[in-house]
Amino acid sequence: MTYKISKRAASLSPSLTLAIDAKAKQMKADGLDVVGFGAGEPDFDTPQHIKDAAAAALAAGFTKYTPSSGIPELRQAIADKLQRDNGLAYKPSQVIVSCGGKHSCYNTIIATCQSRDEVIIPAPFWLSYPEMVKLAGAKPVILPTTDRTEFKVAPAQLRAAITPRTRLFILNSPSNPTGSLYTRDEIKALGDICVEAGVLIMSDEIYEKLVYDGSEHVSVASLSQAHSEHTILVHGFAKAYSMTGWRLGYLAAPPPIAKAIDAIQSHSTSNPTSFAQKGAVAALTGPQDHLHSWLAEYARRRAYAHAKLNSIPGISCVNAKGAFYLFPNISKLGLKSTEFCAQLLEQEKVAAVPGIAFGADDYLRISYATSMANIEKGLDRLERFAKTLAR
């Protein structure tokens, strides 16, 4: 029998980050000494009080359906967090809890974009953004950036890309894959352009808590009422609380958009997992002291990895201001990113993600969400491999 696959499904590329992470794990399972730099998740455990809250919910029988947009207690806790941390006044009814930050991004794009619409995405980008846009039937419009500008899109670049069909601008700060962080003035300049043009902003702020060197995370929605009215803020629990497998995210949006997303979710996934939501309440309302030690360790790893990468002949790397990634430039070594990473994995058993997955073929992504011992060993192997190319 011949099976007909929809054009939208057929147009998608599988997640390269997940594929590389799976391959590295399989190689490890086969007994090979593989160093994995591909994973986009903390290597720390979920804080115990969060796990305890979910376990208590299970023990109490909290295992049934909840409202599709999340339990009221969690939506209120999220609204309180946004007010406390970001100065944002959202009602709980404007908050939608989803099955992960990725799900929040997908719901936002599906709810706001359709055929013939255009969505502006700065590159390097998180690799799922363009695929989600294509699933909505819309067109990704990619704005390339480089390490010369710390991978930040310029206001003039954004303004020139806007057309009558532009529906959405995707802003990710701190950034996956580059770790770049926009300043308040830079955020305002981009936000002002979108407000002036009537373009919505999807602001992906999932790495909000992971910033370094006294840098400040700024939510574009906090700049004015007009900015808030043009913004759908997407967030989640995966990065700041090491809850990647819990599959819990959230968004906050103007009431009509929140209502539309609630309807979409009610017909797709229904509610997020019941007892996991109780854990998320504990995450937001409980102790936050784990972040201090996590950030200190990430900063230590980042400093070592940044210095080491820049010491390798043929490689240059701007420092990250947030998240837990570095995005080194390998253009002087004569291989594009896919071939570079394939040979690196084959010859040195080091798994990194090709920059082409993020729209930047002269780079690769290194995650330092792994032990210092792994970072030292993996970068020593990367140096050895790079020296074979630089001869």
N, C-alpha and C positions, 0 to 999 in steps of 0.2 A: 504493500500500500504506500502511496505517496502522501506525505503529510505536508500541508501547506502552513508555513509559519508566517505570521503577520510581518509586514514590512518594518514596523516599529521594533519588534523583537529581533528581527534579523539584522537590524542596523546597529545593534549594541555590541560593544566589546566587553568581554568578561573583565572583572576587576583584576588587574595585574598585581596589585599589592597582595590580595588574598591568595592568588595563584602562587606567587613567589614564596609567601609565608608557608603555604601548604607544602610546597616542594622542599623547602628547607627542613620542615618538621619531618617529612617522610625520609629525607636523607639521614637525619639524626636517628630516626627509628631504625634505619638500616645499619646503624653502627658507625656512621661517618662523623667526623669531628667538624661540624658546620657551625659557623658563627652567623647568626641571623640579625641583619640590620633592617629587616623589612617591616616588622610589626608596628602598627600604629596604636599600641596600647601600653599603659604603664606596666612595669614589671613588679610593682608593689601589689600586695594583697588588698582587697576591699577592707576598709576599716571595720573592726570587729563589731562596733555598735550598730552598723548598718546591717551586717549579716544577722545579728541577734534580732533586730526588728523584723526582718523577713521571716526568720525561723519562728518567732513568736506568732506572727500572723498565720503561718502554716499550722502551727500547733493549735491555734484558736479556730481553725476551720475557715480562715478568710481565703477561700479558694474558688469563689463563684464570680459570675460576671460583675463588672462594675460599669458605671457610665462610660460610654465610648470615649469621652474626652478626659477620663481620669477621675479618681475619687476627689470629692470636694476638699478634703484635708490636704491633699497634695497640691491641688491647683492654688489653694490659698497660700501654702508654704512657698510655692514658686512666685506668686505675686508679691509676697513679703520679701523674698530674696531679691527680686528685681528692684523693689523700692529701696531696700537697705543697701545693696551693693552698687546699684546703677542709677539711682534717682529716678526710676521709672514708675509711673502710676498706672498700672494695669489692674483691671478688675479680674477676679478669678474666671469670669465668663470669657475673657479674652485669651485665656491660657488653655492650650490643648496639649495633653500628655500623649505621647506617641510611643511606638515600639522602636525607639532609638533616635539619635540625632539625625541619622541618615533618613529615617522615615519622616521626620519633621521637614527636612529639605524637600523630599519627594512630594509630600502633601502640599507644601507651599507652591511648588512649581506647577503641579497638576491643577491646583485651585486657581491660579492666576494666569496661566499661559495656555495658549491654544494655537491651532494652525495659523501660519503666517506671522505670528508674533516673533520677536527677536529678544534674546536674552544675552546681555553683555557679561562676559566672564573674563577677568584678567588671568593671564597665564604667567607663571605656573599656577595650575588650579588643582583642587582636589578632584581626582579623576572621575568621580561619579556625577559631578555637576553637568557636563555636556550630555551624558547619557540620559539623565533625568529630563533634561530639556527636550531631547529627541523623543523620549517617550510621551511627552506632552504634545508632540506634533509641531513644536516650535523650533526655531533655528538658533543654535549657539553662535554668538559673535565673539571671537576670541581676541583679546587685546594683549599682545606679547609684551613682557617686561624682561629685564635681565638683572644680573647681579650688580651692574653699574648703578642702578637706581634702587638697590636693595629689594628688587622684585616688586616695586610699588608702581601702580598705574598713575599717570599724571592727569590732573584735571583736564588739560587740553585734549589729551588722548580720549578721555571719557566723553567729553563734549562732542568731539568730532565723530564718535561712533554712534551717537544717538540719532535715530531716524523716527519717522512717524510710527513705525512698527515696533519700536523698542517698548517692551513691557516691563522688564525686570533687569536690575543690575545686581550681580552677586558680589558681596563683600565678605571676605574671610580674614579676620584680624583678631588674634595672631593666626598666621597662615599655616596650613598644611598644603604643600610640602616644604616651604622655605623657612618657616619660623619668623617671617617678617611681621612687623607690627606698625601700623599706621599711627602717627601722632594725632592729637586732638585737632590741630589745624588742618592736617591732611584729610582726616575723616570729614571735617566740616566742609572743606572745599568740594569733595566728591558728593556729599549729601546735598549741598546747596544746588549743585547742578541737577541732581535727580528731582529735587523739589521743584525747581524752576521748570523742568521739562515734563513734569507729571509722571515720572518713572518710579516704579516701586523698587525698594531695596530689600533683598534678602540678606540679612546680616547674620552670618554664621559665627557665633561667638563661643563655640564649645571649648576652645583653649583659653578662655578668659583668665582663669586663675593661674595659668602657667606663663608668667612673664618674669623677666630678669633685669638686673642692673638698675632697679628703681624705676623701671618703665611703667607707664600707665596704660591700662586698657580702657578704651572709651567706646561706649555704645553709641552708634549714630542716632538711635532713637532718643537719646537723652539730650540732644542739642537744642531742640525746640519742639513745640507742639506739631509744627508742620513736618519736621523730620520724623517724629513718632508716627504721624498719620500716613507716612510713605514707607514705613518699615515693617517687615515681618522679621522678628528676632527669633533665630533658631538656636537651640542649646541642648545640653544633655548632661548625663551623669558619668559618662564613660571615662573622661580624661581626668577630672579633678578628684574623682572618688574611686577610680579603677573598677568601674562597673560595666566594662565593655560587653560582657556576656549576659548582663541583666536585660539588655535591650530596652532601655528607657531614655526617651528624649522629650523635649517639649518645645513649644513655640509660643510666642505672644504676638498678637496681631490686632489691627483695627477690627471692631466688632463684625462687620460684614464678611471679612476674610476668615476670621475665626469661626464664624457660623458655617461658612461653606466647607472649611476643612473638617469640622466636626461631622458634617453630613458625609463627606467622602470617607472618613475613617469609619463611620458607622456601617458602611457598606463594603469595606475592604478588610480591615483587621478586627473590627469591634474594639474592645478595650485593651490597653496594655495589661500585662500579667498582674493579677490582683495583689498577691503577696509581695511582689517586687516593688509595687508602689509604696507599700508600707516601709520598705527599706529606703526608698527615695525620700520619704518624709523625714526619716531619721538622718539621712545625709544632709539635708538642708537645715534642719533644726538642731542637730546635735553638735558635738565638738568638731572644730575645723583645724585642730592643731597638727594633724598629720601633714597638712600642706606645707608647713614651715620646713619640716625635715625632708619631704619629697623635693621641694624646690631647691634646697641646699644641695642635695645629691645630684639633681639634674644639672644645676649650675656647675658643679665640680666636673661632671662628665662632659658637659658642653665645652668647658674651657680646655680640657685635655684634647677632645676630639677636634675642636677648631684649630688649635695650635698644631696638632699632628698632621691634619689634612693640609694645612698651608706649608708644612715642611716637606711635603712629598713633591718631587720634581714633576712639573706638568699639571699640577692640581692647584686651584685657588678656591677659596671659600669665604664668603661673607659670614659674619657671625649672626646667629639667630637672636632675636629679642624675645621670642616666646615659643610656645609649644615644646616639642622634644625632637626636632629634626634639624639636620644641616643639609644643605643642598649644594655640594661642591661642583665646580666647573671642571669638566674633563676634556674640553674641546682641544687642548694642545696635545692630547695623547693619541689622536689619530683614529679613534673608534667612536661611533655613535653609541648611545646609551644602551640599547638592547644588546648589541654584540659585546660591549664592554662588560655588562653584568653577566651575560651568559658565560664568557670566558673566565670572569672572576669566580663565578660559582664552580665551574668545572675544574679550574686549575688550583684555586686556593681555598675552595669550600667556604666562600663568603657570599652571603645573600644580601644584595642591595636592590633597590627598585629603580629601574631605568627612568630617566627623566622624561622620556617620550610619553610615559603614562600620564604625566602631568602637563603635557604640552610643551616640553622643553628638552630637546634631544641632546643638548650638550652638557647635561647635568645628570646626577643621580641623587637619590634620596637616601640619607643615612639616618636611621633612628637611634638616638642614644637612650631610649627607654629599655636599656639592658645593662647588665652589670659592668663595672669598670674593667673587670678581668676580660670580659668578652670584647669590650671596646678596644682595649690595648692589643689583644691578640688579633682581632679582626682588622684593625688599622695597620698593624705590622704586616699582615698578609696583603692588604691592599697596597701598601708601599712596595712590597716585593713585586707584586704584579705590575704596578705602574712603572717601575724601573725597567721592566722588560720591554715596555712600549716606548719609553723615552729614549732608548739607545739610538 
